[in-house]
Amino acid sequence: MEKQLVFVKENEVVTDSVTIAEMFGKEHRNVLRDIETQMEYSGEEFAKLNFEQCDYINDSAKGINRHRKYKKFNLTEEAFTLIVFSYNTKEAVQTKIRFIQEFKRMKEYIQAQERPKAMSDKESLLASMKLTIQLNEDVDGMKEDIKQLRDDIDKKITLDYSQQQAMKNAVNKRVHKLWNEDMVDKSIYENTRRLYSALWKNLKDAYRVNAYPNILQKDFEEAMSFIEGWRPIFNGIKTA
């Protein structure tokens, strides 16, 4: 089985000092020495970002050393390049190329995993249906909100000027009709002014307002019908 040259650690592609030692045919202690030298030369900031010290267990160790932990370093591609820069035999150069290719391949693999997966036709259709349903629900909710808003507005908007004039004309017409056609007891309503007063009072009481302009617009048609059919009441009895 071919040795894995690079691996992913915390979403970053790295190799380690043990792998470098094995692949370049060097003693691990010598690779550690090279790493520590380059960490010192490169400065604290670079070293902190590109070298990570950790432990490992040497599977080939025997006896009391079998479970002993040894020091190693994980290296980014930049750190790896710095360490093996001076390894210039033919075999070393070929090994560098393998490492570089593996770093590139692994980075491309990570990027592919992070890229959004293309949806199948079925998934796309389901997503579209889900979005349509959500949009319909949102529209229905908006319609309900608009209806509620309109209802609230209707409860507050009173008669406009033209409606007030139409209502006054309807009252005048109704009073004159009742008076001129002898449809009221003129012994009770001595003149049309008292008849006007009675109609206006009954109208305001019916719509619970202190003045007819405060009648709501939504009640306009109903109020006009009330006026057209109004007859005076005396002692609780509506006149003929």
C-alpha positions in Angstrom: 0.0 0.0 0.0 1.4 3.4 -1.1 2.2 5.7 1.8 0.0 8.7 2.2 2.2 11.7 1.8 -0.2 14.5 2.9 -3.3 14.6 5.0 -6.0 17.0 6.2 -5.8 18.5 9.6 -8.3 21.1 10.7 -9.3 21.8 7.1 -5.6 22.4 6.1 -3.4 20.1 4.0 -0.2 19.2 5.8 2.5 16.5 6.0 4.7 15.6 8.9 8.3 15.2 9.8 8.1 11.4 10.1 6.8 11.1 6.6 9.5 13.5 5.3 12.2 11.4 7.0 10.9 8.1 5.6 10.4 9.4 2.0 13.8 11.2 1.8 15.7 8.4 3.5 16.8 10.5 6.5 17.0 9.9 10.2 13.9 11.5 11.9 16.2 13.3 14.4 18.0 15.0 11.6 14.7 16.2 10.0 13.7 17.5 13.4 17.0 19.4 13.6 16.4 20.9 10.2 12.9 21.9 11.2 14.0 23.6 14.4 16.8 25.4 12.6 14.4 26.7 9.9 11.8 27.7 12.5 14.4 29.8 14.2 15.6 31.4 10.9 12.1 32.0 9.5 10.8 33.9 12.5 8.1 33.4 15.1 5.1 34.5 13.0 5.9 32.1 10.1 6.8 29.3 12.4 3.6 29.6 14.4 1.5 29.5 11.2 3.3 26.7 9.4 4.8 24.3 12.0 2.9 22.4 14.6 4.6 20.3 17.2 2.7 17.2 18.3 3.3 13.6 19.5 3.2 10.2 17.9 3.7 6.6 18.9 6.4 4.7 16.9 4.7 1.5 15.8 8.0 -0.2 15.0 9.3 0.3 18.5 9.6 -2.7 20.8 9.6 -3.5 24.4 9.3 -0.7 26.9 9.4 1.9 24.1 6.4 0.5 22.3 4.0 2.9 24.0 6.3 5.8 24.3 5.4 9.1 22.7 7.8 10.8 20.4 8.0 14.4 19.2 7.1 15.2 15.6 6.0 18.3 13.5 3.1 18.8 11.2 4.1 21.1 8.2 2.1 23.1 5.7 3.2 23.1 2.1 5.2 26.3 2.7 7.0 24.8 5.6 7.6 21.6 3.7 9.1 23.5 0.8 11.4 25.4 3.2 12.7 22.2 4.9 13.4 20.1 1.8 14.8 23.1 -0.3 18.4 21.8 0.2 17.5 18.1 -0.5 18.8 18.1 -4.1 19.8 14.6 -5.1 17.9 13.2 -8.1 15.8 10.9 -5.8 15.1 13.9 -3.5 13.9 16.0 -6.4 11.5 13.3 -7.6 10.2 12.9 -4.0 9.6 16.7 -3.8 7.6 16.5 -7.0 5.4 13.7 -5.5 4.8 15.8 -2.4 3.9 18.9 -4.5 1.5 16.9 -6.6 -0.1 15.4 -3.5 -0.5 18.8 -1.9 -2.2 20.1 -5.0 -4.5 17.1 -5.3 -5.6 17.2 -1.7 -6.3 21.0 -1.9 -8.4 20.4 -4.9 -10.3 17.6 -3.1 -11.0 19.9 -0.1 -12.3 22.7 -2.5 -14.5 20.2 -4.3 -16.0 19.1 -0.9 -16.7 22.7 0.0 -18.3 23.6 -3.3 -22.1 23.3 -3.4 -23.2 20.0 -4.9 -25.2 20.2 -8.1 -28.8 19.2 -7.7 -30.3 16.4 -9.7 -33.4 17.1 -11.8 -35.6 15.6 -9.0 -33.9 17.6 -6.3 -34.2 20.7 -8.4 -37.9 20.1 -9.0 -38.5 19.5 -5.3 -36.6 22.6 -4.4 -38.7 24.6 -6.9 -41.9 23.2 -5.5 -40.9 23.9 -2.0 -40.0 27.5 -2.9 -43.3 27.9 -4.7 -45.2 26.6 -1.7 -43.3 29.0 0.6 -43.9 31.9 -1.8 -47.7 31.1 -1.8 -47.7 30.9 1.9 -45.9 34.3 2.1 -48.4 35.8 -0.4 -51.4 34.4 1.6 -49.9 35.8 4.7 -49.5 39.2 3.0 -53.0 39.1 1.8 -54.3 38.4 5.3 -52.1 41.3 6.6 -53.5 43.6 3.9 -57.1 42.5 4.7 -56.5 43.2 8.4 -55.0 46.5 7.6 -57.9 47.5 5.4 -60.3 46.4 8.1 -58.5 48.5 10.7 -58.6 51.5 8.3 -62.3 51.0 7.6 -62.9 51.2 11.3 -61.3 54.7 11.4 -62.2 56.5 8.2 -65.3 58.7 8.6 -67.6 60.2 5.9 -65.9 62.4 3.4 -67.4 65.8 2.3 -69.4 64.4 -0.7 -70.9 61.6 1.5 -71.8 64.2 4.2 -73.6 66.3 1.5 -75.4 63.2 0.1 -76.6 62.3 3.6 -77.9 65.8 4.3 -79.7 65.8 1.0 -81.2 62.4 1.9 -82.4 63.7 5.2 -84.0 66.7 3.6 -85.7 64.6 1.1 -87.0 62.2 3.7 -88.3 64.9 6.0 -90.1 66.7 3.2 -91.6 63.5 1.9 -92.9 62.6 5.4 -94.3 66.1 6.1 -95.8 66.8 2.7 -97.5 63.4 2.4 -99.0 63.6 5.9 -97.1 60.6 7.1 -96.4 62.1 10.5 -98.6 63.2 13.4 -98.3 67.0 13.1 -99.8 67.5 16.5 -96.6 66.0 17.8 -94.1 67.4 15.3 -95.3 71.0 15.1 -92.9 71.8 12.3 -90.3 70.2 10.1 -87.4 71.4 12.3 -88.5 69.0 15.1 -88.8 66.3 12.5 -85.3 67.0 11.3 -84.1 66.8 14.9 -85.8 63.5 15.5 -84.3 61.9 12.4 -80.8 63.1 13.1 -81.0 61.9 16.7 -82.2 58.5 15.7 -79.5 58.3 13.0 -76.7 59.2 15.5 -78.1 56.8 18.1 -78.2 54.0 15.5 -74.5 54.4 14.7 -73.3 55.5 18.2 -71.8 58.8 17.1 -72.1 62.3 18.6 -72.3 63.9 15.1 -73.3 62.5 11.7 -69.9 63.3 10.0 -68.4 60.7 12.5 -70.3 57.9 10.8 -67.8 55.5 9.2 -67.5 55.3 5.4 -68.1 51.6 5.6 -71.5 52.3 7.0 -72.5 54.9 4.5 -74.7 52.8 2.3 -76.5 51.3 5.3 -77.0 54.7 6.9 -78.5 56.0 3.6 -81.0 53.1 3.6 -81.7 53.9 7.3 -82.6 57.5 6.3 -84.8 56.4 3.3 -86.8 54.0 5.5 -86.9 56.1 8.6 -90.3 56.9 10.3 -90.7 58.9 13.5 -91.2 57.2 16.8 -93.4 58.5 19.6 -93.6 56.7 23.0 -91.9 53.7 21.5 -94.4 53.4 18.6 -93.4 54.1 15.0 -95.9 56.2 13.2 -97.8 54.9 10.3 
